[in-house]
Amino acid sequence: MSEPMLRLCAITRAYNRGRPNEVQVLDGVDLEVAAGEVVALVAPSGAGKSTLLHIAGLLDTPDSGTVWIGGADMTRLSDARRTAARRDDVGFIYQFHHLLPEFSALENIVLPQLANGVAPGAAEARARMLLGQVGIAARADHRPAALSGGEQQRVAFCRALANGPRLLLADEPTGNLDPATSDVVFGALMDLVRGTGLAAVIATHNLELAARMDRTLRMTDGRLGAV
């Protein structure tokens, strides 16, 4: 059996640790996600799903437990190597697109590639290819202010995949959109994920969207369980 792309082992995380108002957010979380698998993470606000995604994506460190990506123990790496792994192996999508307003849709996708050492011509070609895959190639030269909310979020999807990550982490990626737009944009995201075969964990409140993924996990009392 192949190594899972993402493996979390006995992850714990508490806030205000050691104080009377300590809050145990994650309490021995185990999770495995295979390459090509899309896992829905369902939890109410404040239940710790964002903390879990931040730890899985190497933006935060657990109090205990280990994070493995592609068979490598990320908790044993230096800060510099963790930063490199986060840049090369992980793509992030948030509820709000966070696009750079002074740059076009195309440039927002090109810039992270240039920062990763990709040649300008190759970076632009990949950006145009990704925009075409989500159906907004004709909007490549428009700045975010000239794009609809759904178009902005599709650009954010493309940016997250610009450097070819092996793991995608998304926190309510359609939560800021109306239901009709959310359905279209989520379909575009799933097409991108399926087309690249990367592992993905997508946090959502929308059970209908969760049902379109391979598995749904619910976070309760700091632990994960199948729905």
LOTINU-482446 format. One line per 10 residues: number of its first residue (from 1); their letters; for each residue x, y, z of C-alpha. Coordinates in steps of 0.5 Angstrom, whole numbers, plus 500, padded with zeros to 3 digits. Layout:
// residues N
NUM = A = X Y Z; ...
***
This chain:
// residues 227
1 = MSEPMLRLCA = 500 500 500; 503 507 498; 505 512 503; 499 517 504; 501 524 502; 498 527 508; 499 524 515; 497 527 522; 499 523 528; 496 524 535
11 = ITRAYNRGRP = 496 532 534; 494 536 540; 494 543 540; 491 548 546; 491 555 547; 493 559 553; 496 552 555; 498 551 563; 493 557 565; 486 556 568
21 = NEVQVLDGVD = 483 558 561; 486 553 557; 482 551 551; 484 544 548; 483 545 541; 486 539 538; 486 532 542; 490 527 539; 488 528 532; 490 522 527
31 = LEVAAGEVVA = 488 523 519; 491 520 513; 490 523 506; 492 519 500; 494 522 493; 488 524 489; 483 524 495; 479 529 497; 477 530 504; 471 534 507
41 = LVAPSGAGKS = 472 537 514; 466 539 517; 466 543 524; 462 549 527; 466 555 527; 471 555 533; 471 548 533; 479 548 531; 478 546 523; 482 552 521
51 = TLLHIAGLLD = 488 550 527; 488 543 524; 489 546 517; 494 551 519; 498 545 522; 497 540 516; 500 546 512; 506 548 516; 503 555 518; 503 552 526
61 = TPDSGTVWIG = 506 547 530; 502 542 534; 504 542 542; 505 534 540; 504 529 535; 507 529 528; 506 532 521; 508 528 515; 508 530 508; 510 525 502
71 = GADMTRLSDA = 513 520 507; 517 526 510; 516 528 518; 516 535 517; 516 536 525; 523 534 525; 525 539 519; 529 546 521; 525 552 520; 528 554 513
81 = RRTAARRDDV = 526 547 510; 519 547 513; 518 554 509; 521 551 503; 516 545 504; 510 549 505; 512 553 499; 513 547 494; 509 542 497; 502 546 500
91 = GFIYQFHHLL = 497 550 496; 492 554 501; 485 557 499; 482 561 504; 474 564 504; 477 571 502; 481 571 495; 487 575 498; 489 577 491; 494 583 490
101 = PEFSALENIV = 489 588 487; 495 592 483; 496 586 479; 492 582 474; 489 575 474; 495 573 470; 500 576 474; 497 574 481; 498 567 478; 505 568 475
111 = LPQLANGVAP = 508 572 481; 509 566 486; 512 562 480; 517 567 479; 518 567 487; 520 560 486; 525 560 481; 520 559 475; 522 562 468; 517 568 466
121 = GAAEARARML = 515 565 460; 514 558 463; 510 561 469; 506 565 464; 504 559 460; 502 555 466; 498 561 469; 494 561 462; 493 554 462; 490 554 469
131 = LGQVGIAARA = 485 560 468; 483 556 462; 482 550 466; 477 554 471; 474 558 465; 476 565 465; 482 565 460; 479 571 457; 479 575 464; 487 574 465
141 = DHRPAALSGG = 489 581 464; 483 584 468; 485 586 475; 481 583 481; 476 589 482; 474 588 475; 472 581 476; 466 578 480; 467 574 486; 466 568 483
151 = EQQRVAFCRA = 472 569 478; 476 572 484; 476 566 487; 477 562 481; 484 566 480; 485 564 488; 485 557 486; 489 557 480; 494 561 484; 494 556 490
161 = LANGPRLLLA = 496 551 484; 501 555 481; 507 551 483; 504 544 483; 503 543 490; 502 535 492; 497 538 498; 491 543 497; 488 545 504; 482 550 503
171 = DEPTGNLDPA = 478 553 509; 471 555 507; 473 556 499; 466 558 497; 464 561 504; 463 568 501; 459 566 495; 452 566 494; 449 559 493; 449 559 485
181 = TSDVVFGALM = 456 562 484; 458 557 490; 456 551 486; 460 553 480; 466 555 483; 466 549 487; 466 545 481; 471 548 478; 476 547 484; 474 540 484
191 = DLVRGTGLAA = 476 539 476; 482 542 478; 484 538 484; 481 531 480; 486 533 474; 492 534 478; 491 528 482; 494 532 489; 491 530 496; 486 535 498
201 = VIATHNLELA = 483 537 505; 477 542 504; 473 545 510; 466 547 509; 460 548 513; 456 546 506; 454 538 507; 452 538 500; 459 540 497; 462 535 502
211 = ARMDRTLRMT = 458 530 499; 461 531 493; 468 529 496; 471 522 497; 470 522 505; 467 527 510; 470 528 517; 467 531 522; 471 535 528; 468 534 535
221 = DGRLGAV = 471 536 542; 478 536 538; 477 529 535; 476 527 528; 470 522 526; 467 519 520; 460 522 518
***
